[in-house]
Structure formats: structure tokens, C-alpha cells
Amino acid sequence: AHLTLAEIVEKVEDSCDLSGSVRLRDSAVAVARSLVVETRQRLASASDALATVSRALAPLPGRKHIVLYSAGYFLSPASDAVEVVSTSVSACSGADTATIQRAIAQEIASMSGDDSAAIQTAIDRANRSQVSFYTIDPRGLVTTNLQAQQRGSARPARSGTSQRIAALDQTRSQDFLHTVAASTGGRTFLNTNDLAAGLRRAWRDASEYYLIGYTPAGSRKKGQFRKIEVKVARPDLDLRYRRGYYEATEQEIAQRDVESALRN
């Protein structure tokens, strides 16, 4: 199991009545740093795995569908950690949330970075390999109400904070599932106990699709993202297609694959 936003709140609450405001903030920042490091490692590993599978399927003709069961990952762990830590510390100590947020943001400012690079590489590899991801959250229908044993002796105000963060945990991690599916022309299946729905839809879509190709006009600037938009005259259609790709040479693409393999 990986560290969640809700667990940050729990750790803050555990030390809330036992620490001064400075020690409490330092303890919360330490937990937030652990979340950022762990989440980035998991996001990079998952993205590399998706890129590897897509690369392996590239030689096969036509469109390929991959059904991915995952609870997802935080796409912006640093900003999520700042938000959650400042909210929980403020609820615990009664201090102004904005003041706490500025202080904590400064504490973990050194950890800010581009968290989207790995997933962008995976998406680009999938699009070049004609791979679409159908993502399914295996948690099914999830309630954000805390169980009695999770509430502990927290004050009602802090319990309310925990419930809000529990909901945030789910929605923020699902951003990964939305991004991977929408960017590759697949679909996302969330908050449902019908875990076979994604498989059925991927199977149906594999037998009915249009394959369109084109040659881009204009200059080919290295690293440029080329957005793709498809329009049709027929109304009331749900269009799903790859949203674009990054301009790169075959050598640059090969270099990314090497870097991905070395990380693994």
C-alpha cells in the first residue's frame, strides 16, 4: 500500500495534541516529503511500464487496446501535499490556513518539478504505437465516510477535514486514469462495481473504428506538441481520438526508450 493524502491527515492528528505548532508543522512537512518522493517514483514506474507495453505492441497492425486496472496516481504530488498539510495543520492548531500554506510551500519548494514528463512520454509512445488505454478503477463504488476506528479521538472539526481529504484522495488519483485514457482515445470507468464494463467496451471498440492519417504542414520544431482535433458534420456523436503528439526524431524516441529501460 502507498501513502495517501488521508494518511497525512491521520499522522498530523496523531501528534496534534502532543506537539507545539513548530514541531507539528515540521512533522507534517516530513510526511508530505515522503508522499511526494514515493508518488513520483510510482508514477514514473507506472508510466515506464505503459510505454514498454506500447512499444512491444507497436509492430502489430491496426489499433490495440489495453485495459488498465489501477487506483491511479497523483499527477501533482507537491501541490497536493502542500494543500493537505496546510489544511490539516490549520484544523489541528487553529492557525490561519493561508499563513500555514505559504510556510509549508516554502519548506518543500525545492521538491517542485515537472511531474508530467514520464506520463507524457508514455502517452506519446502509446499514440505512436496505435495503442489506446481503457482505464478502470478497481476500488469500485467508494464511500468517503470514515470508519469508526479511523476517527480515533479526533475533534469533530478535524474529522470533517479527514472526510474531505478522503474524497480528495480518490479524485486526485483518478486524474491519472482520465489523462491516460482521454489522451490515447480510450475510455475511463470509475465509481462502478461492474469491473467488466471496460473489457466489454474495449472489445466492441476494437471492431469498429476509423484509421485516419495526415502529414503535418509547417515547421517541425523539436519538442513541439502537435494538437489534433477531429470534427464531423453529423450531430450527437461521442468522438474519441488521440489528442496529439510531441514532435521528435526516431533517434530521440529511441533515447527515451533507453532512459526508461535504465530507470527500470
C-alpha positions in Angstrom: 0.0 0.0 0.0 1.2 3.5 -0.8 1.0 6.6 1.3 -2.2 8.6 0.8 -3.4 12.1 1.4 -5.7 10.9 4.1 -2.8 9.2 6.0 -1.1 12.6 6.1 -4.1 14.0 8.0 -4.1 11.0 10.3 -0.4 11.4 11.1 -0.9 15.1 11.8 -3.9 14.3 14.1 -1.8 11.7 16.0 0.7 14.3 17.0 -1.7 17.2 17.2 -2.2 17.3 21.0 1.3 16.3 21.8 3.4 18.8 19.9 3.9 22.5 19.7 3.0 24.3 16.5 6.6 24.3 15.1 7.1 20.6 15.8 3.7 19.8 14.4 4.5 21.7 11.2 7.9 20.0 10.9 6.4 16.6 11.4 3.7 17.3 8.8 6.3 18.6 6.2 8.3 15.4 6.7 5.3 13.2 5.9 4.5 15.4 2.9 8.0 15.0 1.5 7.7 11.2 1.9 4.4 11.4 -0.1 6.0 13.4 -2.9 9.0 11.2 -3.3 7.0 7.9 -3.2 4.3 9.2 -5.6 6.9 10.4 -8.1 8.6 7.0 -8.0 5.4 5.2 -8.5 4.2 7.5 -11.3 7.5 7.1 -13.1 7.5 3.3 -12.8 3.9 3.0 -14.0 4.4 5.4 -16.9 7.6 3.5 -17.9 5.7 0.2 -17.8 2.9 1.6 -20.0 5.5 2.9 -22.5 7.2 -0.5 -22.6 4.0 -2.4 -23.3 3.0 0.0 -26.0 6.5 -0.3 -27.6 6.1 -4.1 -27.6 2.7 -3.9 -29.3 3.9 -1.4 -32.0 4.7 -4.0 -34.7 1.2 -5.4 -34.6 -1.1 -3.9 -37.3 -4.1 -1.8 -36.5 -5.4 -0.3 -33.3 -4.5 -2.1 -30.0 -6.5 -1.7 -26.8 -5.0 -2.2 -23.3 -7.4 -2.4 -20.3 -5.7 -1.0 -17.2 -7.0 -1.7 -13.7 -5.5 0.9 -11.4 -6.4 3.2 -8.5 -4.3 5.9 -10.2 -1.6 8.3 -9.1 -1.3 11.9 -8.1 -0.2 14.0 -11.0 0.9 17.0 -8.9 2.0 15.4 -5.6 3.9 18.5 -4.4 0.9 20.9 -4.7 -1.4 18.2 -3.3 0.8 17.7 -0.3 1.0 21.5 0.4 -2.8 21.8 0.3 -3.4 18.8 2.5 -0.7 19.5 5.1 -1.7 23.2 5.5 -5.4 22.2 5.8 -4.8 19.6 8.4 -2.3 21.6 10.4 -4.7 24.6 10.4 -7.6 22.4 11.6 -5.4 21.0 14.3 -3.8 24.2 15.6 -6.4 26.8 14.7 -3.8 28.8 12.8 -4.6 30.7 9.6 -4.7 28.3 6.7 -3.2 30.8 4.2 -0.3 31.6 6.5 0.4 27.9 7.1 0.2 27.1 3.4 2.8 29.8 2.5 5.2 28.5 5.1 4.8 24.8 4.1 5.1 25.7 0.4 8.5 27.3 1.1 9.6 24.2 3.0 9.0 21.8 0.1 9.7 24.4 -2.7 12.9 22.5 -3.5 10.8 19.5 -4.5 8.9 21.3 -7.2 9.4 19.9 -10.6 7.9 18.5 -13.8 5.8 15.6 -12.6 4.2 15.1 -16.1 7.3 14.2 -18.1 7.1 10.5 -17.6 3.4 10.2 -18.3 3.7 12.4 -21.4 6.4 10.1 -22.7 4.1 7.1 -22.1 1.2 8.7 -23.8 3.3 9.7 -26.8 4.7 6.2 -27.1 1.2 4.8 -27.0 -0.1 7.1 -29.7 2.8 6.3 -32.0 2.2 2.6 -31.4 -1.6 3.0 -32.1 -2.4 1.9 -28.5 -5.5 3.1 -26.6 -5.9 2.7 -22.8 -9.2 1.8 -21.2 -8.7 2.6 -17.5 -10.8 1.0 -14.7 -10.6 2.0 -11.0 -10.8 -1.4 -9.2 -12.0 0.3 -6.0 -15.5 0.4 -7.5 -18.1 2.4 -5.6 -16.2 4.1 -2.8 -17.6 5.9 0.2 -15.7 8.8 1.7 -17.3 8.3 5.2 -14.6 7.4 7.7 -15.0 4.2 9.7 -15.2 4.5 13.5 -11.7 3.1 14.0 -10.3 5.7 11.6 -11.8 8.6 13.5 -9.9 7.9 16.7 -10.2 10.7 19.3 -10.1 13.5 16.7 -12.2 16.5 17.3 -15.3 16.9 15.1 -13.7 19.7 13.1 -10.7 17.6 12.3 -12.9 14.6 11.5 -14.6 16.8 8.9 -11.2 17.6 7.4 -10.4 13.9 7.2 -13.6 13.2 5.3 -12.9 16.0 2.8 -9.3 14.7 2.2 -10.6 11.2 1.8 -12.7 12.4 -1.1 -9.7 14.4 -2.5 -7.6 11.2 -2.3 -9.9 9.4 -4.7 -10.5 12.2 -7.2 -6.9 13.4 -7.5 -5.5 9.9 -8.0 -8.1 9.3 -10.8 -6.7 12.2 -12.7 -4.1 9.8 -13.9 -6.7 7.4 -15.3 -8.6 10.2 -17.0 -5.4 11.6 -18.6 -4.1 8.2 -19.9 -7.5 7.2 -21.4 -8.5 10.6 -22.9 -5.1 11.2 -24.5 -5.0 7.9 -26.3 -8.6 7.7 -27.5 -9.7 5.2 -24.8 -12.3 5.5 -22.0 -12.4 5.7 -18.3 -14.6 3.6 -16.0 -14.9 5.0 -12.4 -17.1 4.6 -9.4 -18.7 1.4 -10.6 -18.7 -2.2 -9.3 -19.1 -3.5 -12.9 -15.4 -4.1 -13.4 -16.0 -6.0 -16.7 -17.6 -2.9 -18.4 -14.2 -1.7 -19.6 -13.3 -5.0 -21.1 -16.6 -5.2 -22.9 -16.2 -1.7 -24.3 -12.6 -2.2 -25.4 -13.7 -5.4 -27.2 -16.5 -3.6 -29.0 -14.4 -0.6 -29.9 -11.7 -2.8 -31.4 -14.1 -4.0 -34.1 -15.4 -0.5 -35.1 -13.1 2.4 -35.6 -11.7 4.7 -38.3 -8.0 5.0 -39.0 -7.0 8.4 -40.4 -3.6 9.6 -41.3 -2.2 13.0 -42.3 1.1 14.8 -43.0 1.5 17.9 -40.8 2.2 21.2 -42.5 4.6 23.9 -41.4 7.8 23.8 -39.5 8.7 20.7 -37.3 10.1 22.3 -34.1 11.7 19.8 -31.8 9.7 19.1 -28.7 6.6 20.9 -30.0 3.2 19.4 -29.1 1.1 19.0 -32.2 -2.6 19.1 -31.2 -5.0 17.0 -33.1 -8.7 17.8 -33.4 -11.3 15.8 -35.3 -14.7 17.3 -36.3 -17.6 15.7 -38.0 -20.8 17.2 -39.5 -23.1 14.5 -38.0 -24.5 15.7 -34.7 -24.7 13.9 -31.3 -21.6 11.8 -31.8 -19.2 11.0 -29.0 -15.8 11.4 -30.6 -12.8 9.7 -29.0 -9.4 10.1 -30.7 -5.7 10.7 -29.9 -5.3 14.4 -28.9 -1.9 14.9 -30.3 1.8 14.0 -30.2 5.2 15.6 -29.5 7.5 16.3 -32.4 10.6 14.1 -32.1 13.0 12.2 -34.3 13.4 8.5 -34.3 16.7 8.9 -32.5 15.1 11.0 -29.8 12.3 8.4 -29.3 14.9 5.7 -29.1 16.8 7.7 -26.5 13.6 8.0 -24.4 13.2 4.2 -24.5 16.8 3.7 -23.3 16.3 6.1 -20.4 13.0 4.3 -19.5 14.8 0.9 -19.6 17.6 2.2 -17.4 15.1 3.5 -14.8 13.7 0.1 -14.5 
